[in-house]
Amino acid sequence: MDSLRIQGSGPLRGSVPISGAKNAALPILCAALLADGEHCFRNVPALRDVRTMGRLLETMGLSFSMEKNTVDIVGRPVGEPYAPYELVKQMRASVLVLGPLVARYGRAKVSLPGGCAIGARPIDQHLKGLEAMGARVELSAGYVNVEVPKGRLEGAEIVLDFPTVTGTENLMSAAVLAKGRTTLVNAAREPEVEELGRLLNKMGARVEGAGTDVIVIEGVEALEPVDHAVIPDRIEAGTYMAAAAATRGDVLLEGVTFDHLEALAAKLRAAGVVVEREGEGVRVAASGELRGTNVTTLPHPGFPTDMQAQFMVLMCTATGRSAITETIFENRFMHVPELNRMGAIIDINGRTATVEGVPKLQGASVMATDLRASASLVIAGLIAEGTTNVLRVYHIDRGYERIEDKLSPLGANIVRVSE
Ligand code: UD1
């Protein structure tokens, strides 16, 4: 298994291109299930999760090919609307095929994603929505079987208990081919949901309000294949912003949508980091002392849970104390013991981690069991004295395109070690 070997190496300087958004690309690729014909998706990040989604679509009979950052999919009627455990267990987001399959074929069998490293993550809201649209849902032997007795879903008003991101995306993708109007209340407002709405409308759907908490969808009879470029990855961008600030560097992120980064930018500024829009990019610079700053994760437009671990590392060497509260997932502090092994002082009490700033971290061999926690350990390695080995890099490869190749030109001393 590959690892990353990092030598603490001073401020990052230069510019870094930001890739397409993983969490936007995954539901978009699933939308190819909704229409036959040739789809072309551009600016798709070359990541493990994208390849896993490709394999899942291929098992259902679609053709999937990826050349650099362009994905060509030929949509055709699927053999069996079935997502096996072997693929779903590798990537929870596989559950995003559920909405399109039920919309198009009136039935689907999808493995339950099960618990994952960052919490229980049930899909009850996805299923509740499909039931409201006339589907019958049955759980057996680790699979969810969905069947629409009338053959076609019917529009409904669905009030979500929580603004779940993939739940909102699944229900949007289901409602576009339903009979009549669907209203999703308390919908997730993440930019990736808004992006899916844009994509579906390009395919001929009638979706209004994606990106707000009420989404109204008028079902249509059929959709068309599409050519679409994916929005930039705000979490990848945010990770490089945190790395730039933590190393007291000066980095220009190229090709980002600043509006998607407001909550993070506000907290970085509160900590004393300079964050400026510069053309189609964002410049992040820091020097000297940073201030301890409290953060609470919330659904968008609040502070993203996917940036919590990276922001925490930044706080490790800030002056004073910061309280970092995680409200989205119940078990998302797995980076904390690893950071403490590197000399950080972090105390967990329920959903809040309290960080006492220290002058320096020390390199160590560390390992994390989820994607963003692993990214936070890479940042920790950049600011630590000595050598840090981040093990189990495959977590990082799920969500970051060539992280070592993007950090090296900025002056980081980071190499991939294959075993
Ligand atoms: C998506 C993102 C993930 C991000 C998360 C929160 C993708 C592929 N993944 O994950 O990177 O961290 O949003 O921004 O886009 N919940 C329920 N019932 C449900 C659905 C969710 O109780 O039916 C709970 C979950 O357990 C969790 C919370 O809602 O506590 C948020 O989950 P959700 O928004 O669904 O996250 P994902 O869509 O899985």
Boltz pocket constraint, residues with backbone or C-beta under 6 A from the ligand:
constraints:
  - pocket:
      binder: B
      contacts: [[A, 22], [A, 23], [A, 26], [A, 93], [A, 119], [A, 120], [A, 121], [A, 122], [A, 123], [A, 124], [A, 125], [A, 126], [A, 127], [A, 162], [A, 163], [A, 164], [A, 165], [A, 166], [A, 167], [A, 192], [A, 305], [A, 306], [A, 327], [A, 328], [A, 329], [A, 330]]
      max_distance: 6.0
